[in-house]
Amino acid sequence: MEILRDAIQASIDHLRPWMSWIEFEPLSDDDRKALIRRWEDDWEAGQEVVFGAYEGDQVVGGCGFHRRAGPKTLEIGYWVHVDHLRQGYATEMARILTSAAFTVPDIERVEIHHDKANTRSGAIPEALGYHFDGESRVKPHAPATIGIDVAWSMAKNEWHSSSLRPLAE
Ligand SMILES: CC(C)(COP(=O)(O)OP(=O)(O)OC[C@H]1O[C@@H](n2cnc3c(N)ncnc32)[C@H](O)[C@@H]1OP(=O)(O)O)[C@@H](O)C(=O)NCCC(=O)NCCS
């Protein structure tokens, strides 16, 4: 729990423009423990799933599955620790989660959504070969967002993760 707290604290100014949950930070230790318990309960219940991404004992980012994109579909989210940007971690998290999603019974489609202003995030689905599905007006959810949701998707029968470049050594 401490290493997650420290990673979020170090990255707070980098995450605030884009991530709505950052407005609740800093959480107390008790609240963070409760949050982690809720993540575990959600996973057990087949709902949302939240993962930490680690290099050794360092948290380099986080990612997870949302269930809000409709039946047979999982939506992927990700963030990277400010000290570990542009090393391929977000691409690798999204690649691994896409492969993992298609091992879940009934999941036929994976989506990635980002605000149009968040071009760094949009580079990830594009690099992985996701299809651009279009843009829609939404309520801005974080300070730098402009309220244009950009949607990308990957179909199970089109996903060939083995042909993609592995994370560099
Ligand atoms: C969006 C975000 C997750 C992108 O993180 P990132 O660290 O830049 O992601 P990646 O490193 O995977 O991005 C690809 C870059 O890594 C490089 N890369 C990709 N695979 C690589 C590999 N195997 N080895 C080394 N570098 C690699 C790419 O060439 C690209 O480099 P470039 O920035 O020079 O174009 C990050 O900016 C972030 O946390 N933002 C705040 C939270 C957020 O916006 N989350 C998404 C909300 S929708």
Ligand as a Chemical Component Dictionary entry (heavy atoms), coordinates in Angstrom:
data_LIG
# 
_chem_comp.id                   LIG 
_chem_comp.type                 NON-POLYMER 
_chem_comp.pdbx_formal_charge   0 
_chem_comp.three_letter_code    LIG 
# 
loop_
_chem_comp_atom.comp_id 
_chem_comp_atom.atom_id 
_chem_comp_atom.alt_atom_id 
_chem_comp_atom.type_symbol 
_chem_comp_atom.charge 
_chem_comp_atom.model_Cartn_x 
_chem_comp_atom.model_Cartn_y 
_chem_comp_atom.model_Cartn_z 
_chem_comp_atom.pdbx_ordinal 
LIG C1  C1  C 0 -0.890 8.499  -21.307 1  
LIG C2  C2  C 0 0.262  7.834  -20.582 2  
LIG C3  C3  C 0 -0.243 6.601  -19.847 3  
LIG C4  C4  C 0 1.304  7.428  -21.625 4  
LIG O1  O1  O 0 2.429  6.919  -20.919 5  
LIG P1  P1  P 0 3.826  6.693  -21.644 6  
LIG O2  O2  O 0 4.771  6.340  -20.583 7  
LIG O3  O3  O 0 4.148  7.837  -22.519 8  
LIG O4  O4  O 0 3.460  5.432  -22.529 9  
LIG P2  P2  P 0 4.445  4.621  -23.447 10 
LIG O5  O5  O 0 5.853  4.808  -23.012 11 
LIG O6  O6  O 0 3.937  3.249  -23.580 12 
LIG O7  O7  O 0 4.174  5.450  -24.778 13 
LIG C5  C5  C 0 4.703  5.182  -25.953 14 
LIG C6  C6  C 0 6.117  5.758  -26.040 15 
LIG O8  O8  O 0 6.983  4.746  -25.565 16 
LIG C7  C7  C 0 7.762  4.248  -26.663 17 
LIG N1  N1  N 0 7.756  2.797  -26.573 18 
LIG C8  C8  C 0 6.754  1.971  -26.934 19 
LIG N2  N2  N 0 7.127  0.706  -26.721 20 
LIG C9  C9  C 0 8.379  0.751  -26.213 21 
LIG C10 C10 C 0 9.287  -0.212 -25.807 22 
LIG N3  N3  N 0 9.015  -1.507 -25.942 23 
LIG N4  N4  N 0 10.452 0.187  -25.275 24 
LIG C11 C11 C 0 10.748 1.500  -25.172 25 
LIG N5  N5  N 0 9.909  2.475  -25.569 26 
LIG C12 C12 C 0 8.759  2.098  -26.088 27 
LIG C13 C13 C 0 7.055  4.719  -27.878 28 
LIG O9  O9  O 0 7.949  4.826  -28.961 29 
LIG C14 C14 C 0 6.533  6.044  -27.419 30 
LIG O10 O10 O 0 7.579  6.965  -27.412 31 
LIG P3  P3  P 0 7.396  8.492  -27.759 32 
LIG O11 O11 O 0 6.759  9.079  -26.545 33 
LIG O12 O12 O 0 8.755  8.979  -27.988 34 
LIG O13 O13 O 0 6.479  8.529  -28.958 35 
LIG C15 C15 C 0 0.940  8.797  -19.568 36 
LIG O14 O14 O 0 1.277  9.998  -20.220 37 
LIG C16 C16 C 0 0.084  9.096  -18.358 38 
LIG O15 O15 O 0 0.167  8.409  -17.344 39 
LIG N6  N6  N 0 -0.734 10.151 -18.456 40 
LIG C17 C17 C 0 -1.585 10.564 -17.343 41 
LIG C18 C18 C 0 -2.694 9.550  -17.126 42 
LIG C19 C19 C 0 -3.515 9.349  -18.377 43 
LIG O16 O16 O 0 -3.679 10.260 -19.170 44 
LIG N7  N7  N 0 -4.030 8.121  -18.537 45 
LIG C20 C20 C 0 -4.873 7.792  -19.665 46 
LIG C21 C21 C 0 -6.247 8.339  -19.489 47 
LIG S1  S1  S 0 -7.257 7.999  -20.911 48 
# 
loop_
_chem_comp_bond.comp_id 
_chem_comp_bond.atom_id_1 
_chem_comp_bond.atom_id_2 
_chem_comp_bond.value_order 
_chem_comp_bond.pdbx_ordinal 
LIG C1  C2  SING 1  
LIG C2  C3  SING 2  
LIG C2  C4  SING 3  
LIG C2  C15 SING 4  
LIG C4  O1  SING 5  
LIG O1  P1  SING 6  
LIG P1  O2  DOUB 7  
LIG P1  O3  SING 8  
LIG P1  O4  SING 9  
LIG O4  P2  SING 10 
LIG P2  O5  DOUB 11 
LIG P2  O6  SING 12 
LIG P2  O7  SING 13 
LIG O7  C5  SING 14 
LIG C5  C6  SING 15 
LIG C6  O8  SING 16 
LIG C6  C14 SING 17 
LIG O8  C7  SING 18 
LIG C7  N1  SING 19 
LIG C7  C13 SING 20 
LIG N1  C8  SING 21 
LIG N1  C12 SING 22 
LIG C8  N2  DOUB 23 
LIG N2  C9  SING 24 
LIG C9  C10 SING 25 
LIG C9  C12 DOUB 26 
LIG C10 N3  SING 27 
LIG C10 N4  DOUB 28 
LIG N4  C11 SING 29 
LIG C11 N5  DOUB 30 
LIG N5  C12 SING 31 
LIG C13 O9  SING 32 
LIG C13 C14 SING 33 
LIG C14 O10 SING 34 
LIG O10 P3  SING 35 
LIG P3  O11 DOUB 36 
LIG P3  O12 SING 37 
LIG P3  O13 SING 38 
LIG C15 O14 SING 39 
LIG C15 C16 SING 40 
LIG C16 O15 DOUB 41 
LIG C16 N6  SING 42 
LIG N6  C17 SING 43 
LIG C17 C18 SING 44 
LIG C18 C19 SING 45 
LIG C19 O16 DOUB 46 
LIG C19 N7  SING 47 
LIG N7  C20 SING 48 
LIG C20 C21 SING 49 
LIG C21 S1  SING 50 
# 
